[in-house]
Amino acid sequence: MAERDYSNITEHLKILAADGTHVGTVDHLDGDRIKLTKADSTDGRHHYLPVGLVASVDDQAVHLSANGAEASQLFEE
């Protein structure tokens, strides 16, 4: 299986779930996880999402393969 290139995941891109729900905003890519900004966090902490959830990336947003409820359950600290 070829490794995907996530270099186009850049700071301040919106993160949108498959159902269109705003999940967060990219702080930066941290290895195989996307670090989200604290500004979108309900508890004032940074959260992370695995890059394996990324379905696509465009110049406006990171689009996830999971819906909003699923993505928020996969948040890591």
Buried (B, 14 or more C-beta within 10 A) or exposed (E): EEEEEBEEBEEEBBBBBBEEBEBBBBBEBEEEBBBBBBEBBEEEEBBBBEBEBBEEBEEEBBBBEBBBEBBBEBBEE
